[in-house]
């Protein structure tokens, strides 16, 4: 269909991201394949590094690794792991991942969260892009200073233009790093029943409105709820809205087709065809 990449989330009710990407890699040749995003608290950085390097070699270098701290309710309540100092944890996590790419046979990192002095080698290991899921200024600074960009969530085009883009670009510039990628996960639905679908979206995504960190992201822009951030409408409206994200400085749109109604496959195909035409 002409898409540039395909991304897999890591959610409590989803497939394992890297396993899914390995399967996708077997039936694709050119797509960038990425995780959006793998929770850092659930995997030691060297364990994830070994998986990622192994998979990237099999994919011919097409893997982009997206990582993030997730949410306190997921890490602490669901998994029983202390959700402490997330910005520091992610910063050092990415630093260890970077060290695993050096190809020296040894990874050394002496930090406040991770103290790693280990032999490390994976055949074909090389530098790979790392994006950080960011839900605030501290994490955007981390993403700009040590990663290759960010994957933001629940932010409209105004938030991208006023906050997300400027903050990560400023951090990357101050750290002497290249221009960062600015991505976001955006539910998209092409439909003629706009009112009915918006009601369904409001019900489906209402949980995010109650989570303070997501609500803060929503409040950075012009929307009041998660459902309002979603792109919903006919083909013309969807094209115009997505182009407004591009004009706001978005470089990577991780479009998540939202399906609804009796014929979900037809709904999905219509949305994908509209996105592909862009």
SELUMDREN-428856 format. One record per residue (C-alpha): residue number from 0; x, y, z. Coordinates in steps of 0.2 Angstrom, whole numbers, padded with zeros to 4 digits, always signed. Layout:
<pts>
+-----+-------+-------+-------+
| pos |  east | north |    up |
+-----+-------+-------+-------+
| NUM |     X |     Y |     Z |
...
+-----+-------+-------+-------+
</pts>
This chain:
<pts>
+-----+-------+-------+-------+
| pos |  east | north |    up |
+-----+-------+-------+-------+
|   0 | +0000 | +0000 | +0000 |
|   1 | +0015 | +0011 | +0001 |
|   2 | +0018 | +0014 | +0019 |
|   3 | +0035 | +0018 | +0026 |
|   4 | +0034 | +0008 | +0042 |
|   5 | +0024 | -0003 | +0054 |
|   6 | +0024 | -0002 | +0073 |
|   7 | +0019 | -0013 | +0086 |
|   8 | +0014 | -0008 | +0104 |
|   9 | +0018 | -0017 | +0120 |
|  10 | +0001 | -0017 | +0130 |
|  11 | -0006 | -0028 | +0143 |
|  12 | -0018 | -0035 | +0130 |
|  13 | -0006 | -0035 | +0115 |
|  14 | +0006 | -0047 | +0106 |
|  15 | +0024 | -0047 | +0112 |
|  16 | +0031 | -0032 | +0101 |
|  17 | +0048 | -0040 | +0096 |
|  18 | +0040 | -0057 | +0092 |
|  19 | +0027 | -0049 | +0081 |
|  20 | +0040 | -0038 | +0072 |
|  21 | +0050 | -0054 | +0069 |
|  22 | +0034 | -0062 | +0061 |
|  23 | +0031 | -0046 | +0051 |
|  24 | +0049 | -0046 | +0045 |
|  25 | +0047 | -0063 | +0037 |
|  26 | +0034 | -0056 | +0025 |
|  27 | +0041 | -0038 | +0022 |
|  28 | +0057 | -0032 | +0013 |
|  29 | +0058 | -0013 | +0015 |
|  30 | +0047 | -0007 | +0029 |
|  31 | +0054 | +0000 | +0045 |
|  32 | +0048 | -0010 | +0059 |
|  33 | +0047 | -0003 | +0076 |
|  34 | +0041 | -0005 | +0094 |
|  35 | +0030 | +0009 | +0102 |
|  36 | +0035 | +0007 | +0116 |
|  37 | +0043 | -0007 | +0126 |
|  38 | +0042 | -0004 | +0145 |
|  39 | +0059 | -0001 | +0152 |
|  40 | +0055 | -0007 | +0169 |
|  41 | +0050 | -0025 | +0163 |
|  42 | +0067 | -0029 | +0154 |
|  43 | +0085 | -0027 | +0159 |
|  44 | +0093 | -0016 | +0146 |
|  45 | +0106 | -0029 | +0141 |
|  46 | +0092 | -0042 | +0139 |
|  47 | +0082 | -0031 | +0128 |
|  48 | +0098 | -0026 | +0119 |
|  49 | +0102 | -0044 | +0115 |
|  50 | +0085 | -0047 | +0108 |
|  51 | +0085 | -0031 | +0098 |
|  52 | +0102 | -0034 | +0090 |
|  53 | +0097 | -0052 | +0086 |
|  54 | +0081 | -0046 | +0078 |
|  55 | +0089 | -0031 | +0069 |
|  56 | +0101 | -0043 | +0061 |
|  57 | +0088 | -0054 | +0055 |
|  58 | +0078 | -0039 | +0048 |
|  59 | +0092 | -0032 | +0038 |
|  60 | +0094 | -0017 | +0049 |
|  61 | +0076 | -0012 | +0048 |
|  62 | +0072 | -0012 | +0067 |
|  63 | +0069 | +0004 | +0077 |
|  64 | +0068 | +0002 | +0095 |
|  65 | +0055 | +0012 | +0105 |
|  66 | +0056 | +0011 | +0124 |
|  67 | +0047 | +0021 | +0138 |
|  68 | +0044 | +0020 | +0156 |
|  69 | +0025 | +0016 | +0154 |
|  70 | +0013 | +0020 | +0169 |
|  71 | +0014 | +0018 | +0187 |
|  72 | -0002 | +0008 | +0187 |
|  73 | +0006 | -0004 | +0175 |
|  74 | +0023 | -0006 | +0182 |
|  75 | +0019 | -0005 | +0201 |
|  76 | +0001 | -0011 | +0203 |
|  77 | +0001 | -0024 | +0189 |
|  78 | +0019 | -0030 | +0190 |
|  79 | +0025 | -0026 | +0208 |
|  80 | +0040 | -0016 | +0202 |
|  81 | +0044 | +0001 | +0211 |
|  82 | +0040 | +0015 | +0198 |
|  83 | +0055 | +0026 | +0204 |
|  84 | +0063 | +0040 | +0195 |
|  85 | +0057 | +0036 | +0178 |
|  86 | +0066 | +0050 | +0169 |
|  87 | +0083 | +0044 | +0177 |
|  88 | +0079 | +0026 | +0174 |
|  89 | +0075 | +0029 | +0155 |
|  90 | +0090 | +0040 | +0153 |
|  91 | +0102 | +0027 | +0160 |
|  92 | +0092 | +0013 | +0151 |
|  93 | +0096 | +0021 | +0134 |
|  94 | +0114 | +0024 | +0139 |
|  95 | +0116 | +0005 | +0142 |
|  96 | +0108 | +0001 | +0126 |
|  97 | +0120 | +0014 | +0117 |
|  98 | +0134 | +0005 | +0125 |
|  99 | +0129 | -0012 | +0119 |
| 100 | +0131 | -0005 | +0101 |
| 101 | +0149 | -0001 | +0103 |
| 102 | +0155 | -0018 | +0098 |
| 103 | +0169 | -0019 | +0111 |
| 104 | +0163 | -0035 | +0119 |
| 105 | +0161 | -0026 | +0135 |
| 106 | +0147 | -0014 | +0142 |
| 107 | +0152 | -0003 | +0157 |
| 108 | +0139 | +0009 | +0165 |
| 109 | +0141 | +0016 | +0182 |
| 110 | +0125 | +0026 | +0186 |
| 111 | +0112 | +0029 | +0199 |
| 112 | +0100 | +0016 | +0193 |
| 113 | +0110 | +0004 | +0183 |
| 114 | +0128 | -0002 | +0187 |
| 115 | +0133 | -0014 | +0173 |
| 116 | +0150 | -0021 | +0170 |
| 117 | +0147 | -0036 | +0158 |
| 118 | +0153 | -0045 | +0144 |
| 119 | +0142 | -0042 | +0129 |
| 120 | +0142 | -0048 | +0111 |
| 121 | +0129 | -0051 | +0098 |
| 122 | +0133 | -0056 | +0080 |
| 123 | +0130 | -0042 | +0069 |
| 124 | +0126 | -0029 | +0083 |
| 125 | +0127 | -0011 | +0076 |
| 126 | +0120 | +0006 | +0080 |
| 127 | +0101 | +0006 | +0079 |
| 128 | +0089 | +0020 | +0081 |
| 129 | +0081 | +0022 | +0098 |
| 130 | +0065 | +0033 | +0101 |
| 131 | +0058 | +0037 | +0119 |
| 132 | +0040 | +0038 | +0123 |
| 133 | +0038 | +0055 | +0132 |
| 134 | +0024 | +0061 | +0142 |
| 135 | +0032 | +0077 | +0149 |
| 136 | +0046 | +0089 | +0149 |
| 137 | +0058 | +0079 | +0158 |
| 138 | +0056 | +0064 | +0147 |
| 139 | +0057 | +0075 | +0131 |
| 140 | +0074 | +0081 | +0138 |
| 141 | +0080 | +0064 | +0140 |
| 142 | +0074 | +0059 | +0122 |
| 143 | +0083 | +0074 | +0115 |
| 144 | +0099 | +0072 | +0124 |
| 145 | +0102 | +0053 | +0123 |
| 146 | +0090 | +0046 | +0110 |
| 147 | +0085 | +0049 | +0092 |
| 148 | +0068 | +0056 | +0095 |
| 149 | +0052 | +0053 | +0104 |
| 150 | +0035 | +0045 | +0102 |
| 151 | +0022 | +0056 | +0110 |
| 152 | +0004 | +0050 | +0115 |
| 153 | -0012 | +0059 | +0116 |
| 154 | -0006 | +0076 | +0109 |
| 155 | -0014 | +0086 | +0095 |
| 156 | -0006 | +0096 | +0082 |
| 157 | -0005 | +0112 | +0094 |
| 158 | +0004 | +0102 | +0107 |
| 159 | +0016 | +0096 | +0094 |
| 160 | +0019 | +0113 | +0087 |
| 161 | +0020 | +0123 | +0104 |
| 162 | +0028 | +0110 | +0116 |
| 163 | +0033 | +0093 | +0110 |
| 164 | +0043 | +0098 | +0094 |
| 165 | +0052 | +0114 | +0102 |
| 166 | +0057 | +0105 | +0118 |
| 167 | +0065 | +0090 | +0111 |
| 168 | +0073 | +0099 | +0097 |
| 169 | +0081 | +0111 | +0110 |
| 170 | +0087 | +0097 | +0120 |
| 171 | +0095 | +0088 | +0105 |
| 172 | +0103 | +0104 | +0099 |
| 173 | +0110 | +0108 | +0116 |
| 174 | +0117 | +0090 | +0118 |
| 175 | +0125 | +0092 | +0100 |
| 176 | +0114 | +0078 | +0093 |
| 177 | +0106 | +0077 | +0076 |
| 178 | +0089 | +0084 | +0073 |
| 179 | +0077 | +0072 | +0082 |
| 180 | +0062 | +0062 | +0075 |
| 181 | +0045 | +0069 | +0082 |
| 182 | +0032 | +0055 | +0082 |
| 183 | +0015 | +0052 | +0089 |
| 184 | +0003 | +0038 | +0090 |
| 185 | -0014 | +0044 | +0083 |
| 186 | -0030 | +0034 | +0082 |
| 187 | -0038 | +0037 | +0064 |
| 188 | -0055 | +0033 | +0058 |
| 189 | -0062 | +0037 | +0041 |
| 190 | -0081 | +0037 | +0042 |
| 191 | -0097 | +0046 | +0036 |
| 192 | -0105 | +0043 | +0053 |
| 193 | -0094 | +0056 | +0063 |
| 194 | -0106 | +0059 | +0077 |
| 195 | -0109 | +0041 | +0081 |
| 196 | -0091 | +0037 | +0080 |
| 197 | -0085 | +0051 | +0091 |
| 198 | -0097 | +0045 | +0104 |
| 199 | -0089 | +0027 | +0103 |
| 200 | -0072 | +0035 | +0104 |
| 201 | -0076 | +0045 | +0119 |
| 202 | -0082 | +0029 | +0128 |
| 203 | -0068 | +0018 | +0122 |
| 204 | -0054 | +0031 | +0127 |
| 205 | -0062 | +0038 | +0143 |
| 206 | -0049 | +0029 | +0153 |
| 207 | -0035 | +0040 | +0147 |
| 208 | -0044 | +0055 | +0152 |
| 209 | -0043 | +0049 | +0170 |
| 210 | -0024 | +0046 | +0170 |
| 211 | -0015 | +0062 | +0175 |
| 212 | +0000 | +0060 | +0164 |
| 213 | -0011 | +0058 | +0149 |
| 214 | -0022 | +0072 | +0154 |
| 215 | -0007 | +0083 | +0155 |
| 216 | -0002 | +0079 | +0137 |
| 217 | -0020 | +0082 | +0131 |
| 218 | -0020 | +0099 | +0140 |
| 219 | -0004 | +0105 | +0131 |
| 220 | -0014 | +0107 | +0115 |
| 221 | -0032 | +0113 | +0111 |
| 222 | -0041 | +0097 | +0115 |
| 223 | -0050 | +0093 | +0131 |
| 224 | -0052 | +0074 | +0129 |
| 225 | -0042 | +0059 | +0122 |
| 226 | -0057 | +0057 | +0109 |
| 227 | -0055 | +0074 | +0103 |
| 228 | -0036 | +0071 | +0098 |
| 229 | -0042 | +0056 | +0087 |
| 230 | -0044 | +0060 | +0069 |
| 231 | -0061 | +0056 | +0064 |
| 232 | -0071 | +0061 | +0048 |
| 233 | -0072 | +0058 | +0029 |
| 234 | -0057 | +0056 | +0018 |
| 235 | -0055 | +0075 | +0015 |
| 236 | -0056 | +0079 | +0033 |
| 237 | -0043 | +0066 | +0038 |
| 238 | -0031 | +0071 | +0025 |
| 239 | -0032 | +0090 | +0030 |
| 240 | -0030 | +0085 | +0049 |
| 241 | -0015 | +0074 | +0046 |
| 242 | -0007 | +0087 | +0035 |
| 243 | -0009 | +0100 | +0050 |
| 244 | +0001 | +0088 | +0060 |
| 245 | +0015 | +0088 | +0047 |
| 246 | +0014 | +0107 | +0047 |
| 247 | +0016 | +0107 | +0066 |
| 248 | +0032 | +0098 | +0065 |
| 249 | +0028 | +0080 | +0066 |
| 250 | +0040 | +0069 | +0057 |
| 251 | +0033 | +0052 | +0061 |
| 252 | +0014 | +0048 | +0061 |
| 253 | +0011 | +0031 | +0069 |
| 254 | -0007 | +0030 | +0063 |
| 255 | -0018 | +0017 | +0073 |
| 256 | -0033 | +0013 | +0062 |
| 257 | -0048 | +0012 | +0074 |
| 258 | -0062 | +0001 | +0068 |
| 259 | -0080 | +0002 | +0072 |
| 260 | -0097 | -0004 | +0065 |
| 261 | -0104 | -0020 | +0058 |
| 262 | -0091 | -0022 | +0044 |
| 263 | -0074 | -0019 | +0053 |
| 264 | -0063 | -0025 | +0039 |
| 265 | -0071 | -0013 | +0027 |
| 266 | -0069 | +0001 | +0040 |
| 267 | -0051 | -0004 | +0042 |
| 268 | -0047 | -0005 | +0023 |
| 269 | -0055 | +0012 | +0020 |
| 270 | -0045 | +0020 | +0033 |
| 271 | -0029 | +0012 | +0027 |
| 272 | -0032 | +0017 | +0009 |
| 273 | -0035 | +0035 | +0015 |
| 274 | -0018 | +0035 | +0025 |
| 275 | -0009 | +0027 | +0010 |
| 276 | -0014 | +0040 | -0002 |
| 277 | -0005 | +0053 | +0009 |
+-----+-------+-------+-------+
</pts>
